[in-house]
Amino acid sequence: MRRPSARQGFDVQVFEKTHGPGGRCNQLQVDGFTWDVGPTIVLMPEVFEETFRALGRRIEDYLTLVRCDPNYRVHFRDGSDVTFTSELCTMGRELERVEPGSFQRYLAFMAQGRDQYRISLDHFVGRNFNGVSDYFSPGVLAKIFKARAHRRMYADVSRYFQDDRLRAAMTFQTMYLGVSPFESPAVYGLLPFTELGVGIWFPKGGLYAIPLALERLAREEGVTLHYGRAVERILTEGGRTTGVRLAGGEVVSADAVLCNADLPYAYEKLLDPKDAPFKRGEKLRFTSSGYMLYLGMKKRVPGLLHHNVMFGRDYAGSFDDIFQRFRVPEDPSFYVNVPTRTDPSLAPEGKDSLYVLVPVPHQHANLDWAVEGPKVRAKVFQRLAELGYPDLEADIEVERVFTPDDWAGTYNLARGSAFGLAQNFFQIGPFRPANVDPRVKNLFFVGASTQPGTGLPTVLISARLVTERLMEWAHKQGVVLSPRQGVPAVEVAA
Ligand SMILES: Cc1cc2nc3c(=O)[nH]c(=O)nc-3n(C[C@H](O)[C@H](O)[C@H](O)COP(=O)(O)OP(=O)(O)OC[C@H]3O[C@@H](n4cnc5c(N)ncnc54)[C@H](O)[C@@H]3O)c2cc1C
């Protein structure tokens, strides 16, 4: 996903290894069934609106966003469930069923989440940092404490809820960022707030409608897109990049390179370590991956909402398995997405498209996916059978599988990590690899593994931030940009 800088006067050429836009936000179509490959949830719709507004467009002219309410249903191992909704009275009834007295505290939790959301967008996520001292200025430090970025998510949520089920239901959202709630900063309380306070949204046609809309926008702005053209090397010489070499050997010269390929992969595979060493590379931590099932069902599956979360038995232990022991939890939690609940056109009439995401470790020597995959699959169907869907497997018409090896192979995601570099305290803000290389000053980065972080809205913000960097660079070079007239050439390695 990328926001082009063509509007600012750059001549933008995009080289993308796959055969269309989207990257991880891709789409799979088989025999009339359609699935989003990666993201399924639009949070923070205002960031998407802002992207279109920045280019003088209205998002409504490109995308139809539909609100999903109820948001999702979570199923616990004891057979109970809770349906989450932004409708306050219903939400109150649901929470009180599980933990009497919790609704009042839920409102306080939401109020804190709103503060965290605003502080994060205004002070951490929405701006470039010029080094650690910039981050730790007295003003920003005060905000860190107010947003509770110094506390752990699970411990913080436990101040509001006593019941383990609600603690799990209000913390699992850190897995949208591929990190454990036991390790991630409490500032991610902003995630349940955005879901419940701002809503979960879905573009008609599926999430893939977003890259299609951005692709249209990019073309209208004069960006040239080259699909099926992998970059083999980002060329560097004397502390500058001079362009890229494509697979097949063609060299494309450029005044600057903006790399959207996963940053750790780019440093490890596309760059010469002599010119652009990957500092801290060995020490950096990665997010989890996802074992995916894309199922086309012969008939509709009653009882499932658009978004469903199935919790496994040992909530805390499952994160230790994924992030420390690098093994698939014995009884894994997983997420089932049924996009046909909101947009029936995504499957043939009377049928359903199902997407199952099982959070699993990133690639590791412990895990051979040819062996693990079928075991995980069997566990998913066993759990779904226990939840009242004993014949689900027999009702499959079409099935596709994606493992951490596929995430690595298809999109060049380092370690097959689905969400990029982890977002623990020491890998956010200025501690996260920067969007401009410290030595090669005309080499820029955008996307999930650079600042500010992962998730669709965040990578759109990343595009805005790197555009500011590009403009600063152009200004320092004394380059006069003529908006939309195409000077100077900028190479974008997708
Ligand atoms: C399973 C899953 C579920 C998710 N769910 C959500 C969700 O519900 N909501 C949400 O907001 N976010 C979600 N995310 C996160 C979100 O998808 C990512 O943060 C975001 O899409 C990352 O965008 P990006 O541009 O950084 O990377 P990418 O989309 O991976 O783009 C990088 C591009 O670079 C290309 N590339 C790589 N190497 C080369 C090369 N050498 N030459 C040319 N091209 C190259 C790749 O093919 C790819 O197109 C999810 C991610 C996954 C995997």
Ligand as a Chemical Component Dictionary entry (heavy atoms), coordinates in Angstrom:
data_LIG
# 
_chem_comp.id                   LIG 
_chem_comp.type                 NON-POLYMER 
_chem_comp.pdbx_formal_charge   0 
_chem_comp.three_letter_code    LIG 
# 
loop_
_chem_comp_atom.comp_id 
_chem_comp_atom.atom_id 
_chem_comp_atom.alt_atom_id 
_chem_comp_atom.type_symbol 
_chem_comp_atom.charge 
_chem_comp_atom.model_Cartn_x 
_chem_comp_atom.model_Cartn_y 
_chem_comp_atom.model_Cartn_z 
_chem_comp_atom.pdbx_ordinal 
LIG C1  C1  C 0 -3.188 -12.156 7.810  1  
LIG C2  C2  C 0 -3.126 -10.667 8.002  2  
LIG C3  C3  C 0 -4.205 -10.011 8.556  3  
LIG C4  C4  C 0 -4.163 -8.636  8.732  4  
LIG N1  N1  N 0 -5.278 -7.998  9.207  5  
LIG C5  C5  C 0 -5.316 -6.660  9.220  6  
LIG C6  C6  C 0 -6.543 -5.983  9.436  7  
LIG O1  O1  O 0 -7.595 -6.611  9.603  8  
LIG N2  N2  N 0 -6.534 -4.619  9.418  9  
LIG C7  C7  C 0 -5.389 -3.903  9.183  10 
LIG O2  O2  O 0 -5.443 -2.662  9.180  11 
LIG N3  N3  N 0 -4.213 -4.520  8.938  12 
LIG C8  C8  C 0 -4.151 -5.869  8.936  13 
LIG N4  N4  N 0 -2.999 -6.519  8.608  14 
LIG C9  C9  C 0 -1.751 -5.739  8.454  15 
LIG C10 C10 C 0 -1.671 -5.060  7.099  16 
LIG O3  O3  O 0 -2.022 -5.971  6.088  17 
LIG C11 C11 C 0 -0.246 -4.594  6.849  18 
LIG O4  O4  O 0 0.243  -3.823  7.920  19 
LIG C12 C12 C 0 -0.153 -3.739  5.579  20 
LIG O5  O5  O 0 -0.896 -4.302  4.525  21 
LIG C13 C13 C 0 1.299  -3.638  5.211  22 
LIG O6  O6  O 0 1.449  -2.884  4.029  23 
LIG P1  P1  P 0 2.898  -2.636  3.431  24 
LIG O7  O7  O 0 2.751  -1.716  2.287  25 
LIG O8  O8  O 0 3.846  -2.292  4.487  26 
LIG O9  O9  O 0 3.401  -4.083  2.954  27 
LIG P2  P2  P 0 2.911  -5.017  1.768  28 
LIG O10 O10 O 0 1.445  -4.940  1.608  29 
LIG O11 O11 O 0 3.482  -6.354  2.050  30 
LIG O12 O12 O 0 3.570  -4.376  0.478  31 
LIG C14 C14 C 0 4.901  -4.624  0.135  32 
LIG C15 C15 C 0 4.942  -4.885  -1.341 33 
LIG O13 O13 O 0 6.297  -5.005  -1.746 34 
LIG C16 C16 C 0 6.355  -6.018  -2.745 35 
LIG N5  N5  N 0 7.751  -6.485  -2.836 36 
LIG C17 C17 C 0 8.452  -7.162  -1.900 37 
LIG N6  N6  N 0 9.709  -7.384  -2.347 38 
LIG C18 C18 C 0 9.789  -6.836  -3.584 39 
LIG C19 C19 C 0 10.828 -6.741  -4.537 40 
LIG N7  N7  N 0 12.047 -7.241  -4.331 41 
LIG N8  N8  N 0 10.558 -6.103  -5.707 42 
LIG C20 C20 C 0 9.339  -5.572  -5.955 43 
LIG N9  N9  N 0 8.320  -5.657  -5.087 44 
LIG C21 C21 C 0 8.546  -6.257  -3.891 45 
LIG C22 C22 C 0 5.396  -7.067  -2.223 46 
LIG O14 O14 O 0 5.007  -7.968  -3.237 47 
LIG C23 C23 C 0 4.244  -6.196  -1.732 48 
LIG O15 O15 O 0 3.313  -5.929  -2.738 49 
LIG C24 C24 C 0 -3.010 -7.899  8.387  50 
LIG C25 C25 C 0 -1.921 -8.557  7.820  51 
LIG C26 C26 C 0 -1.984 -9.928  7.611  52 
LIG C27 C27 C 0 -0.839 -10.601 6.946  53 
# 
loop_
_chem_comp_bond.comp_id 
_chem_comp_bond.atom_id_1 
_chem_comp_bond.atom_id_2 
_chem_comp_bond.value_order 
_chem_comp_bond.pdbx_ordinal 
LIG C1  C2  SING 1  
LIG C2  C3  SING 2  
LIG C2  C26 DOUB 3  
LIG C3  C4  DOUB 4  
LIG C4  N1  SING 5  
LIG C4  C24 SING 6  
LIG N1  C5  DOUB 7  
LIG C5  C6  SING 8  
LIG C5  C8  SING 9  
LIG C6  O1  DOUB 10 
LIG C6  N2  SING 11 
LIG N2  C7  SING 12 
LIG C7  O2  DOUB 13 
LIG C7  N3  SING 14 
LIG N3  C8  DOUB 15 
LIG C8  N4  SING 16 
LIG N4  C9  SING 17 
LIG N4  C24 SING 18 
LIG C9  C10 SING 19 
LIG C10 O3  SING 20 
LIG C10 C11 SING 21 
LIG C11 O4  SING 22 
LIG C11 C12 SING 23 
LIG C12 O5  SING 24 
LIG C12 C13 SING 25 
LIG C13 O6  SING 26 
LIG O6  P1  SING 27 
LIG P1  O7  DOUB 28 
LIG P1  O8  SING 29 
LIG P1  O9  SING 30 
LIG O9  P2  SING 31 
LIG P2  O10 DOUB 32 
LIG P2  O11 SING 33 
LIG P2  O12 SING 34 
LIG O12 C14 SING 35 
LIG C14 C15 SING 36 
LIG C15 O13 SING 37 
LIG C15 C23 SING 38 
LIG O13 C16 SING 39 
LIG C16 N5  SING 40 
LIG C16 C22 SING 41 
LIG N5  C17 SING 42 
LIG N5  C21 SING 43 
LIG C17 N6  DOUB 44 
LIG N6  C18 SING 45 
LIG C18 C19 SING 46 
LIG C18 C21 DOUB 47 
LIG C19 N7  SING 48 
LIG C19 N8  DOUB 49 
LIG N8  C20 SING 50 
LIG C20 N9  DOUB 51 
LIG N9  C21 SING 52 
LIG C22 O14 SING 53 
LIG C22 C23 SING 54 
LIG C23 O15 SING 55 
LIG C24 C25 DOUB 56 
LIG C25 C26 SING 57 
LIG C26 C27 SING 58 
# 
